[in-house]
Amino acid sequence: MILNFPARLLQLPYSSVLTYYPRVLANHAWYCQRISKGERVSAPKFRDFDIYKQNVTRDLLNKRRDRCSTSGLVGYHATLCGRRAFSLLSPASVVERAPKPAQPYLRLMRLDKPIGTWLLYLPCTWSIALSADPGCLPQFSMLALFGVGAVLMRGAGCTINDMWDKNFDKKVARTASRPLAAGDVTRFQALVFLGGQLSLALCILLSFNYYSIALGAASLTLVVSYPLMKRITYWPQLYLGFTFNWGALLGWSAIKGYCDWSVCLPLYMSGILWTLIYDTIYAHQDKVDDVLIGVKSTALKFNEQTKLWLIGFSAAMLAGLAVTGVNCGQTLPYYVSLAVVGAHLAHQVYTLDMNDPENCWEKFTSNRSLGLLLFVGIVLGNLWRKEKEHQPTTNTFVAVH
């Protein structure tokens, strides 16, 4: 039986292919030499590449079920190369211990993987903290409202994404266990669940001022259309940046009743660049599957030049955050935090192994710490600020006789 490798598979470095599918390319030197020439490659051990992928997916799912059944106290982050154990109170464990009928819906909204919620929530916290009066802490009530809203809107976004990508998810080992792809939830049930999440999120939005209500409603178009971007452009991560960082605008407006664009715009752009960094790293986990099923990403576009692009995004992000700090009168602790954030980004890029899914996942999740570092820097910088003294200016008129 002759196995034809898709031409677009050649976009990937051979090391990536060998990392993900070592058994298919069992004599790698011989295979790589012929793949590079575009020749047809014999693979007598495997009748069909899709059958092999299905077997790999089934094995991974079986291993996950076996691990989850051994203890209801342990949760796992789903990655291609393994699972990382968590503590009793981890979100994954809470989902595993929830009533069986509720578990598919909790997994549909990714409650067992809160990293996405954090990455959606953190730009909101930056904006809320920056809008606080000099010498004051950010409003905790507003932080709490945005936290609940982030959980609901991230859940709604994941539900919409899975409804669009159900057929794609079935073909990718990492996503084949998602409730819609696995058949645990129907599309109609997901639609009803989506309506419930959006209704609760709307209740939170309606508690804000009119400016913020209109601004928040405008983001729904981005949320609904994002899953389509991976089908039509190699820049879906950029579109995700527009969507995920909307809170950088909404947080300020919820406090002030308007957007100060000299602060909000550079903060928003910095958040978009941050998303390009962490989601490009994330996309490297699935690049082989993405090539095979025809899905686009910046990981495929940048390929071996990814680190150079990440360095550029990091420099631009730090510049945008510096402009934000200058425009809102931030102080020394803020700029110290920027230096720490810069070091964090440099470490991510330097130690990134693009062909190791586990390493990509670790770098991706480390961005929660980066976002929290910046939030702490904003809060401390704001406490450092002093009230400006408003001295009335007096005009002296000299009468000339």
KEVEXRO-304992 format. One record per residue: x, y, z of N, C-alpha, C in turn. Coordinates in steps of 0.02 Angstrom, whole numbers, padded with zeros to 5 digits, always signed. Last residue first. Layout:
XYZXYZXYZ...
***
This chain:
-00063+05183+01686-00094+05250+01687-00057+05296+01641-00099+05021+01673-00051+05072+01651-00088+05139+01647-00119+04892+01784-00152+04950+01751-00100+05003+01734-00094+04728+01766-00061+04790+01784-00094+04848+01745-00160+04585+01831-00170+04637+01781-00137+04702+01806-00123+04423+01850-00110+04489+01877-00116+04540+01821-00211+04276+01880-00186+04323+01829-00180+04393+01859-00173+04128+01959-00202+04196+01964-00170+04240+01912-00218+03960+01964-00174+04011+01935-00209+04079+01938-00232+03850+02099-00264+03897+02052-00215+03950+02027-00160+03694+02101-00152+03763+02125-00184+03810+02075-00181+03540+02141-00212+03586+02093-00209+03657+02123-00066+03417+02154-00092+03477+02187-00118+03525+02134-00103+03250+02131-00076+03312+02104-00108+03372+02139-00070+03125+02245-00120+03170+02217-00086+03233+02191+00054+03009+02195+00027+03058+02242-00024+03102+02206+00088+02833+02175+00071+02900+02149+00044+02945+02204+00094+02713+02234+00153+02756+02239+00138+02828+02218-00020+02650+02194-00014+02669+02264+00044+02717+02276+00017+02626+02061-00037+02673+02075-00036+02696+02149+00116+02531+02076+00132+02595+02045+00079+02648+02059+00041+02428+02130+00094+02460+02171+00113+02528+02142-00043+02402+02018-00071+02419+02084-00019+02455+02127+00051+02370+01918+00005+02426+01909-00022+02450+01976+00114+02257+01974+00153+02317+01960+00109+02378+01951+00006+02168+01975+00036+02189+02039+00077+02253+02029-00010+02154+01835-00064+02181+01877-00037+02207+01943+00112+02094+01799+00095+02161+01775+00040+02193+01816+00098+01972+01866+00154+02017+01881+00140+02088+01859-00013+01919+01799-00019+01937+01870+00037+01984+01891+00043+01893+01673-00011+01941+01680-00021+01964+01751+00140+01796+01709+00160+01859+01678+00106+01913+01687+00060+01693+01755+00105+01726+01802+00128+01794+01774-00001+01660+01634-00042+01683+01689+00001+01721+01740+00100+01610+01557+00080+01679+01545+00029+01704+01596+00120+01479+01578+00160+01525+01619+00139+01597+01609+00048+01412+01482+00016+01423+01547+00055+01471+01591+00146+01413+01377+00080+01445+01369+00049+01461+01437+00248+01336+01430+00261+01407+01414+00195+01444+01408+00181+01213+01442+00208+01246+01501+00221+01320+01489+00149+01186+01308+00095+01196+01356+00121+01232+01418+00277+01171+01254+00234+01225+01229+00178+01239+01279+00317+01055+01322+00353+01117+01333+00312+01177+01310+00226+00966+01266+00224+00978+01338+00260+01043+01355+00262+00965+01129+00196+00990+01151+00193+01006+01225+00402+01010+01054+00384+00973+01113+00317+01000+01140+00442+01095+00956+00424+01027+00935+00407+00981+00994+00483+01212+01012+00422+01214+00971+00398+01144+00951+00535+01251+01160+00548+01197+01113+00484+01187+01072+00592+01397+01237+00538+01364+01201+00564+01310+01155+00686+01472+01301+00681+01402+01322+00627+01364+01284+00672+01599+01242+00737+01565+01240+00731+01490+01254+00539+01634+01268+00562+01626+01199+00626+01585+01196+00536+01639+01409+00490+01597+01371+00518+01582+01302+00635+01733+01436+00645+01664+01458+00598+01617+01420+00575+01847+01383+00639+01824+01356+00652+01751+01375+00463+01858+01468+00454+01844+01396+00518+01818+01364+00530+01886+01589+00487+01827+01583+00477+01808+01510+00589+02007+01559+00632+01949+01574+00593+01884+01567+00472+02085+01544+00518+02076+01488+00564+02016+01498+00424+02078+01674+00384+02049+01620+00429+02037+01559+00524+02151+01737+00515+02081+01755+00475+02045+01700+00503+02275+01678+00568+02242+01669+00562+02168+01685+00374+02301+01724+00385+02293+01652+00452+02258+01638+00401+02317+01860+00362+02258+01838+00369+02247+01764+00467+02438+01852+00503+02379+01875+00467+02316+01854+00362+02517+01812+00415+02506+01764+00461+02449+01786+00285+02514+01931+00256+02492+01867+00312+02475+01818+00367+02571+02028+00349+02500+02032+00320+02472+01967+00378+02713+01977+00433+02664+01976+00411+02591+01981+00217+02754+01900+00278+02768+01938+00325+02708+01937+00106+02830+01776+00130+02776+01819+00199+02791+01848+00027+02919+01697+00066+02943+01754+00089+02888+01802-00033+02877+01583-00076+02880+01642-00036+02895+01705+00068+02884+01488+00007+02922+01476-00040+02925+01537+00164+02795+01537+00180+02867+01533+00115+02907+01528+00096+02671+01526+00118+02697+01591+00131+02771+01590+00079+02663+01386+00021+02664+01431+00040+02693+01499+00212+02655+01347+00172+02712+01326+00110+02719+01371+00240+02529+01402+00277+02588+01426+00239+02652+01408+00158+02448+01328+00145+02454+01399+00182+02514+01429+00220+02462+01202+00151+02484+01212+00134+02493+01285+00343+02403+01229+00340+02473+01210+00270+02501+01221+00304+02272+01255+00334+02311+01309+00333+02385+01293+00257+02238+01126+00212+02236+01185+00240+02279+01241+00372+02247+01049+00316+02293+01036+00268+02296+01094+00446+02142+01105+00472+02210+01107+00416+02261+01097+00360+02033+01075+00376+02050+01144+00401+02121+01150+00360+02031+00935+00298+02044+00971+00311+02065+01043+00498+02000+00914+00469+02062+00890+00405+02081+00926+00502+01873+00973+00545+01926+00999+00518+01994+00978+00415+01804+00889+00397+01813+00960+00440+01868+00992+00487+01805+00770+00424+01840+00774+00404+01854+00846+00593+01723+00810+00607+01791+00788+00543+01834+00792+00525+01603+00836+00558+01639+00891+00574+01711+00872+00478+01562+00707+00432+01581+00761+00466+01623+00815+00539+01514+00597+00554+01584+00614+00512+01608+00674+00489+01390+00571+00553+01393+00605+00574+01464+00624+00328+01454+00568+00367+01393+00564+00433+01400+00603+00237+01554+00534+00303+01573+00557+00352+01515+00553+00125+01478+00491+00151+01533+00451+00223+01550+00469+00102+01388+00594+00119+01363+00528+00149+01417+00484+00075+01478+00697+00128+01428+00706+00150+01400+00639-00035+01546+00653+00029+01581+00650+00086+01532+00661-00138+01433+00555-00117+01465+00618-00052+01501+00607-00271+01335+00480-00215+01382+00477-00200+01411+00546-00313+01169+00434-00325+01226+00478-00262+01269+00478-00306+01046+00364-00315+01108+00327-00331+01169+00369-00274+00927+00420-00345+00940+00413-00359+01008+00380-00133+00932+00419-00168+00875+00388-00242+00889+00376-00102+01047+00490-00082+01041+00420-00124+00987+00385-00151+01013+00615-00179+01071+00579-00163+01067+00505-00068+00907+00654-00139+00895+00641-00171+00951+00601+00049+00984+00668+00046+00929+00621-00026+00912+00603+00016+01081+00766+00033+01102+00698+00031+01045+00647-00021+01082+00898-00065+01048+00851-00044+01057+00779+00071+01155+00972+00053+01089+00995+00018+01048+00941+00079+01280+00917+00131+01233+00898+00116+01162+00923-00019+01355+00979-00035+01324+00915+00018+01274+00892+00048+01407+01091-00004+01356+01100-00017+01319+01035+00127+01504+01028+00158+01448+01064+00109+01391+01072+00022+01584+00985+00066+01553+00935+00103+01494+00967-00027+01624+01106-00068+01579+01067-00030+01550+01008+00072+01707+01162+00055+01645+01195+00014+01598+01152+00087+01809+01058+00143+01771+01086+00119+01705+01113-00039+01859+01032-00001+01830+00977+00058+01788+01002-00066+01909+01160-00104+01852+01135-00068+01819+01077+00022+02018+01158+00031+01965+01208-00005+01901+01185-00038+02095+01060+00029+02068+01048+00044+02011+01097-00155+02128+01128-00159+02090+01066-00091+02058+01050-00103+02203+01235-00137+02140+01248-00142+02097+01186-00057+02313+01163-00009+02271+01199-00039+02204+01215-00179+02365+01120-00131+02340+01071-00079+02295+01103-00232+02403+01246-00266+02354+01204-00219+02324+01153-00139+02501+01283-00148+02443+01325-00181+02386+01285-00156+02597+01181-00092+02560+01186-00096+02499+01231-00298+02626+01215-00277+02599+01150-00208+02565+01153-00304+02676+01348-00337+02613+01330-00311+02583+01265-00232+02798+01345-00213+02744+01390-00240+02677+01365-00289+02874+01249-00217+02880+01257-00189+02826+01303-00425+02855+01264-00390+02816+01213-00314+02822+01217-00520+02825+01391-00465+02872+01378-00419+02837+01329-00688+02792+01375-00621+02765+01364-00572+02823+01352-00810+02808+01509-00784+02824+01442-00716+02790+01436-00837+02776+01639-00893+02795+01596-00873+02815+01526-00742+02730+01728-00743+02801+01712-00804+02823+01672-00769+02592+01745-00753+02635+01802-00766+02708+01786-00798+02544+01621-00843+02526+01675-00831+02569+01737-00688+02586+01547-00752+02620+01536-00802+02603+01592-00589+02497+01592-00582+02569+01604-00650+02604+01599-00643+02375+01548-00627+02386+01618-00623+02460+01635-00652+02384+01409-00713+02382+01448-00700+02396+01522-00521+02379+01361-00562+02438+01349-00621+02442+01397-00481+02258+01407-00436+02314+01419-00472+02380+01405-00577+02170+01359-00583+02192+01428-00536+02249+01445-00530+02132+01237-00582+02183+01238-00591+02211+01309-00442+02031+01218-00418+02090+01255-00468+02147+01255-00498+01931+01142-00480+01916+01212-00462+01978+01252-00516+01990+01013-00572+01966+01053-00555+01962+01127-00391+02024+00963-00444+02074+00964-00500+02055+01011-00333+01895+00977-00309+01952+01017-00360+02008+01020-00399+01824+00880-00411+01806+00950-00388+01862+00996-00339+01884+00771-00411+01895+00782-00430+01877+00854-00212+01832+00788-00221+01904+00789-00295+01920+00804-00236+01697+00771-00213+01720+00836-00219+01796+00843-00264+01683+00637-00320+01679+00685-00301+01702+00755-00185+01703+00517-00180+01747+00575-00240+01742+00621-00202+01637+00401-00149+01611+00445-00141+01653+00507-00378+01618+00362-00316+01657+00368-00266+01622+00413-00487+01532+00357-00477+01579+00302-00412+01618+00306-00500+01451+00467-00515+01422+00402-00494+01467+00344-00480+01528+00577-00430+01477+00563-00441+01442+00496-00598+01604+00582-00536+01634+00557-00483+01582+00539-00707+01547+00641-00702+01543+00568-00634+01565+00542-00700+01576+00778-00684+01508+00755-00678+01501+00679-00740+01719+00781-00670+01697+00788-00658+01626+00762-00874+01754+00778-00840+01743+00714-00769+01716+00721-00916+01769+00911-00950+01721+00867-00909+01704+00805-00829+01869+00960-00833+01803+00993-00863+01751+00946-00855+01979+00877-00789+01948+00877-00792+01878+00906-00987+02005+00914-00972+01987+00845-00904+01953+00840-00974+02044+01046-01005+01980+01032-00992+01957+00961-00927+02171+01067-00877+02117+01065-00907+02050+01045-01034+02255+01080-00998+02256+01017-00948+02198+01011-01071+02244+01212-01112+02210+01162-01076+02206+01095-00974+02328+01272-00973+02256+01284-01013+02217+01232-01015+02453+01225-00948+02428+01209-00944+02353+01219-01143+02464+01281-01135+02465+01208-01067+02436+01188-01105+02459+01416-01153+02410+01389-01146+02406+01313-01024+02570+01429-00994+02503+01436-01040+02449+01408-01119+02672+01414-01060+02669+01370-01031+02599+01370-01204+02648+01523-01228+02638+01455-01170+02633+01404-01122+02554+01658-01150+02614+01627-01166+02602+01553-01173+02388+01716-01125+02441+01701-01161+02502+01672-01265+02290+01726-01250+02326+01788-01201+02383+01777-01267+02225+01606-01319+02275+01618-01309+02313+01683-01167+02129+01622-01155+02187+01579-01205+02243+01593-01233+02035+01703-01175+02071+01728-01163+02135+01688-01330+01991+01613-01350+02020+01678-01294+02060+01709-01252+01936+01513-01289+01997+01499-01311+02031+01564-01209+01820+01574-01160+01872+01559-01194+01939+01545-01331+01751+01576-01300+01770+01639-01248+01825+01629-01347+01736+01437-01398+01772+01477-01369+01795+01543-01239+01659+01400-01243+01727+01376-01294+01768+01415-01272+01538+01466-01211+01575+01483-01214+01648+01461-01393+01504+01401-01391+01515+01473-01330+01555+01494-01350+01487+01268-01399+01538+01285-01400+01555+01359-01268+01375+01285-01239+01439+01264-01286+01497+01281-01365+01279+01312-01315+01296+01364-01282+01363+01348-01426+01275+01187-01464+01295+01246-01418+01317+01302-01316+01228+01112-01347+01293+01096-01388+01319+01155-01293+01103+01167-01241+01154+01172-01270+01224+01159-01411+01041+01127-01397+01049+01198-01344+01102+01210-01388+01043+00988-01445+01079+01017-01435+01091+01091-01275+00962+00975-01271+01032+00956-01329+01072+00986-01254+00857+01122-01277+00870+01054-01271+00945+01039-01122+00781+01211-01171+00836+01208-01190+00846+01136-01042+00674+01186-01072+00679+01253-01127+00732+01256-00971+00663+01068-01042+00645+01067-01075+00646+01135-00843+00709+01055-00851+00641+01080-00924+00618+01082-00867+00840+01013-00832+00794+00968-00841+00721+00989-00929+00891+01129-00965+00889+01065-00933+00840+01017-00828+00871+01232-00895+00843+01236-00933+00839+01170-00665+00816+01178-00711+00870+01195-00783+00846+01189-00577+00721+01135-00617+00705+01194-00664+00761+01215-00505+00774+01030-00556+00723+01015-00600+00706+01074-00401+00860+01049-00468+00887+01056-00523+00836+01045-00282+00790+01030-00289+00831+01090-00360+00854+01102-00299+00728+00903-00295+00687+00964-00308+00728+01027-00416+00777+00785-00356+00797+00822-00354+00762+00889-00536+00747+00730-00477+00724+00694-00412+00741+00729-00636+00806+00802-00634+00733+00800-00569+00706+00771-00620+00940+00775-00597+00914+00839-00593+00838+00840-00683+00955+00651-00611+00961+00655-00585+00928+00719-00817+00941+00688-00788+00892+00642-00712+00895+00643-00832+01052+00778-00847+00983+00798-00813+00932+00754-00815+01189+00767-00758+01145+00753-00771+01072+00770-00932+01258+00805-00905+01268+00738-00857+01211+00719-00944+01211+00935-01000+01200+00888-00976+01209+00816-00826+01255+00991-00836+01183+00983-00894+01167+00937-00848+01395+00990-00792+01365+00954-00803+01291+00941-00958+01405+01076-00965+01425+01006-00909+01393+00964-00894+01360+01193-00952+01325+01167-00963+01341+01094-00795+01457+01209-00776+01387+01198-00833+01346+01170-00877+01569+01233-00833+01567+01175-00811+01496+01158-00938+01532+01353-00979+01543+01293-00936+01539+01230-00825+01528+01436-00865+01468+01426-00908+01474+01364-00789+01662+01429-00742+01612+01404-00779+01547+01391-00902+01715+01489-00889+01730+01419-00836+01683+01389-00896+01660+01620-00954+01649+01578-00938+01661+01504-00770+01704+01667-00787+01632+01667-00844+01618+01618-00786+01842+01652-00734+01807+01613-00748+01732+01611-00886+01870+01746-00899+01880+01674-00849+01844+01630-00816+01847+01862-00873+01804+01846-00889+01809+01771-00723+01953+01847-00701+01883+01854-00756+01835+01836-00801+02066+01844-00765+02048+01783-00739+01976+01787-00843+02063+01978-00892+02059+01923-00858+02037+01858-00719+02078+02044-00759+02017+02053-00810+02008+01997-00680+02205+02004-00637+02147+01988-00676+02082+01994-00783+02277+02063-00778+02275+01990-00733+02218+01968-00753+02257+02197-00819+02236+02172-00817+02230+02096-00629+02317+02210-00633+02244+02215-00700+02218+02188-00554+02440+02120-00618+02422+02150-00626+02346+02150-00379+02459+02163-00434+02451+02115-00497+02428+02151-00323+02578+02289-00327+02511+02262-00383+02507+02210-00245+02741+02268-00301+02697+02287-00293+02628+02256-00154+02832+02221-00148+02812+02291-00202+02764+02314-00264+02898+02099-00196+02894+02127-00196+02878+02201-00403+02789+02059-00376+02854+02078-00306+02847+02107-00396+02667+01927-00405+02686+01997-00375+02755+02011-00365+02625+01802-00417+02677+01808-00428+02700+01879-00276+02522+01818-00251+02585+01791-00301+02642+01800-00364+02421+01862-00312+02447+01907-00286+02514+01884-00439+02400+01746-00472+02422+01807-00422+02453+01856-00338+02355+01659-00375+02416+01644-00410+02444+01706-00295+02238+01721-00248+02292+01707-00285+02358+01699-00412+02162+01722-00384+02185+01786-00334+02241+01776-00427+02137+01586-00479+02175+01622-00450+02203+01687-00317+02056+01560-00319+02123+01531-00373+02167+01563-00362+01939+01639-00306+01982+01660-00304+02050+01626-00465+01864+01578-00479+01908+01635-00424+01958+01649-00410+01786+01479-00463+01832+01462-00473+01885+01516-00321+01712+01553-00294+01754+01499-00346+01803+01472-00409+01645+01640-00359+01692+01666-00335+01740+01611-00475+01564+01548-00513+01615+01586-00466+01667+01614-00371+01481+01507-00402+01527+01459-00442+01581+01493-00346+01410+01625-00295+01455+01599-00324+01504+01549-00434+01315+01676-00449+01387+01687-00399+01435+01657-00504+01182+01638-00442+01211+01613-00447+01288+01618-00628+01148+01681-00573+01107+01706-00505+01133+01683-00710+01228+01611-00702+01244+01681-00645+01204+01712-00744+01229+01475-00674+01224+01496-00663+01244+01569-00872+01212+01437-00853+01281+01451-00782+01285+01478-00868+01073+01427-00882+01112+01367-00863+01185+01377-00853+01034+01558-00796+01027+01513-00806+01067+01449-00981+01063+01600-00925+01097+01633-00862+01092+01590-01051+00974+01519-01062+01046+01511-01006+01086+01544-01008+00848+01565-00996+00868+01495-01003+00943+01484-01050+00853+01706-00980+00854+01686-00969+00874+01613-01183+00837+01738-01157+00906+01730-01087+00908+01701-01206+00701+01753-01241+00737+01699-01213+00807+01686-01119+00672+01866-01104+00649+01799-01141+00686+01744-01076+00804+01979-01125+00753+01956-01113+00736+01883-00896+00822+02003-00963+00849+01993-01011+00793+01972-00769+00776+02003-00810+00756+02059-00882+00783+02054-00713+00833+01890-00716+00760+01894-00763+00736+01950-00719+00968+01927-00760+00943+01872-00768+00868+01875-00625+00967+02029-00693+00987+02043-00740+00962+01989-00510+00934+01958-00536+00887+02007-00609+00903+02025-00494+01049+01880-00504+00984+01847-00534+00933+01895-00471+01148+01979-00533+01149+01939-00546+01082+01904-00408+01076+02132-00398+01103+02066-00463+01102+02027-00411+01022+02257-00454+01079+02245-00444+01109+02176-00315+00918+02254-00385+00903+02267-00432+00959+02247-00198+00955+02120-00219+00944+02188-00293+00933+02193-00147+00865+01972-00164+00925+02010-00190+00906+02078-00032+00798+01853-00078+00790+01910-00088+00855+01947-00035+00808+01680-00003+00832+01741-00052+00831+01798-00011+00694+01548-00057+00730+01591-00020+00749+01655+00056+00685+01378+00046+00664+01447-00003+00708+01484+00069+00734+01249+00123+00693+01277+00112+00672+01349-00038+00814+01216-00024+00756+01176+00024+00709+01209-00141+00856+01358-00090+00872+01309-00073+00808+01273-00255+00909+01470-00248+00866+01411-00194+00894+01366-00222+00906+01639-00223+00950+01581-00211+00905+01520-00320+00818+01757-00265+00819+01709-00275+00872+01656-00346+00784+01932-00366+00811+01867-00306+00815+01821-00395+00675+02061-00341+00698+02019-00368+00724+01953-00491+00615+02133-00460+00674+02164-00407+00705+02119-00537+00499+02086-00578+00556+02071-00548+00620+02098-00431+00382+02017-00442+00428+02073-00484+00486+02051-00444+00296+01911-00406+00274+01969-00416+00319+02030-00509+00361+01810-00548+00313+01849-00511+00290+01911-00412+00438+01750-00465+00472+01786-00504+00424+01830-00335+00338+01690-00306+00380+01743-00360+00413+01784-00425+00285+01597-00396+00242+01648-00369+00284+01706-00452+00396+01518-00506+00368+01558-00478+00324+01614-00325+00415+01461-00354+00467+01503-00409+00439+01547-00310+00297+01390-00264+00311+01444-00292+00364+01491-00412+00316+01297-00415+00260+01344-00369+00271+01403-00364+00425+01227-00426+00432+01265-00432+00376+01316-00248+00371+01169-00243+00427+01215-00306+00434+01258-00305+00272+01086-00259+00253+01140-00253+00308+01192-00381+00351+00997-00415+00304+01041-00370+00284+01100-00276+00420+00932-00326+00456+00971-00361+00410+01020-00211+00313+00869-00175+00354+00919-00224+00391+00963-00314+00271+00784-00288+00225+00836-00251+00263+00891-00327+00382+00703-00384+00361+00744-00361+00315+00800-00203+00379+00640-00220+00435+00683-00278+00417+00729-00216+00261+00565-00165+00266+00617-00182+00322+00666-00318+00299+00480-00330+00243+00526-00278+00246+00583-00252+00398+00408-00308+00417+00451-00324+00361+00501-00159+00323+00334-00135+00368+00386-00191+00388+00434-00170+00151+00303-00200+00217+00293-00180+00263+00350-00095+00039+00329-00134+00042+00267-00157+00112+00252+00064+00023+00386+00002+00059+00399-00036+00068+00333+00175-00047+00346+00147-00064+00411+00080-00031+00424+00219+00003+00223+00184-00061+00225+00152-00077+00291+00233+00135+00151+00225+00125+00223+00187+00060+00232+00325+00224+00030+00293+00161+00050+00291+00155+00125+00293+00381-00039+00329+00343+00013+00291+00280+00031+00328+00477-00180+00280+00434-00145+00318+00387-00099+00426+00629-00165+00413+00562-00191+00358+00528-00151+00476+00754-00135+00407+00749-00156+00388+00681-00183+00598+00764-00080+00596+00764-00153+00525+00758-00180+00569+00754+00053+00596+00818+00030+00596+00822-00046+00534+00619+00060+00481+00670+00068+00506+00737+00041+00660+00561+00049+00613+00554-00007+00555+00603-00002+00721+00597+00168+00755+00610+00105+00707+00608+00046+00633+00550+00264+00642+00622+00256+00674+00639+00189+00647+00409+00250+00584+00442+00235+00594+00516+00220+00781+00390+00290+00759+00367+00224+00695+00404+00203+00777+00442+00419+00823+00471+00370+00800+00454+00299+00678+00361+00488+00668+00432+00473+00714+00460+00420+00603+00230+00489+00666+00243+00457+00670+00317+00437+00453+00275+00528+00502+00229+00560+00570+00231+00528+00345+00365+00526+00408+00379+00491+00465+00338+00520+00251+00308+00609+00236+00313+00538+00300+00324+00498+00311+00321+00733+00303+00254+00705+00287+00256+00631+00312+00459+00763+00376+00424+00751+00367+00356+00719+00232+00583+00757+00213+00520+00727+00275+00477+00711+00288+00692+00828+00218+00675+00837+00202+00605+00812+00424+00696+00795+00404+00701+00865+00333+00675+00875+00426+00693+00657+00454+00635+00694+00433+00636+00766+00372+00817+00630+00336+00757+00608+00360+00696+00647+00471+00899+00683+00403+00902+00710+00365+00839+00693+00582+00869+00605+00584+00851+00676+00515+00853+00707+00551+00924+00482+00546+00852+00490+00546+00830+00563+00446+01069+00492+00512+01038+00496+00505+00963+00509+00309+01090+00377+00335+01079+00444+00406+01052+00442+00273+01090+00247+00283+01155+00278+00317+01147+00346+00243+00964+00208+00312+00984+00200+00326+01053+00227+00109+00954+00216+00146+00927+00272+00219+00949+00269+00060+00994+00095+00066+01045+00147+00101+01020+00209+00052+00875+00024+00105+00921+00008+00115+00973+00063+00024+00726+00120-00001+00789+00091+00056+00838+00079+00094+00574+00069+00095+00626+00119+00070+00691+00087+00024+00427+00023+00041+00492-00004+00038+00544+00052+00073+00263+00032+00048+00318+00073+00070+00384+00044+00027+00111-00041+00067+00172-00047+00033+00227-00007+00043-00060+00000+00000+00000+00000+00045+00062+00000
***
